[in-house]
Amino acid sequence: MSVRQYDKIAVLGMGNELLKDEGIGVHVVRCLEKVSDLGPVRLVDGGTSPDAIDLVQDVERLIIIDAARCGGEPGAVYRLSPEQVQSQKPSSVHEMTVIDMLWSMEILGSIPEVIIFGVEPKEVNWGLELSPELEEKLPKIVKVVEEEIRRSLSSKLLVE
């Protein structure tokens, strides 16, 4: 688990990178780490670790990227609220789901504004690489998250 530490916004990439597309959140965060002008954002490679919540407790806005089976084309990106994730129940291979993590944060009294990007996987099998479909769409997925980060940074909510 790696962290690039800043203040008000955190981007948490979830997923098991040993299971191909299930690790899409981790791949997106690693790509974002290479963006030099991203701004004051904490990038967290959370993998499947329940300890990831400790790294995002003190932020105002949390952007989560994870694989989510919602029935679309591989690489489709879904912008979801926690309520939508809870009602749609997209499947995840993690032992601790995003909803479990958010529930834990709420109990601890530190729930930020949350935006979830679910990415439709193609393959969830043993392997470190993304499927060719997601590998091809990775730059577009990263761009969607990067645009959300930039919108969040310019939001009046984050101006002191």
Stockholm file with secondary structure:
# STOCKHOLM 1.0

chainA/1-160         MSVRQYDKIAVLGMGNELLKDEGIGVHVVRCLEKVSDLGPVRLVDGGTSPDAIDLVQDVERLIIIDAARCGGEPGAVYRLSPEQVQSQKPSSVHEMTVIDMLWSMEILGSIPEVIIFGVEPKEVNWGLELSPELEEKLPKIVKVVEEEIRRSLSSKLLVE
#=GR chainA/1-160 SS CCEECCSSEEEEEECCTTBGGGGHHHHHHHHHTTCTTCCSEEEEEEETCGGGGGGSTTCSEEEEEEECBCSSCTTCEEEECHHHHHHHCCBCCCSSCHHHHHHHHHHTTCCCEEEEEEECCSCCSSBSSCCHHHHHHHHHHHHHHHHHHHHHHHSGGGCC
#=GC SS_cons         CCEECCSSEEEEEECCTTBGGGGHHHHHHHHHTTCTTCCSEEEEEEETCGGGGGGSTTCSEEEEEEECBCSSCTTCEEEECHHHHHHHCCBCCCSSCHHHHHHHHHHTTCCCEEEEEEECCSCCSSBSSCCHHHHHHHHHHHHHHHHHHHHHHHSGGGCC
//
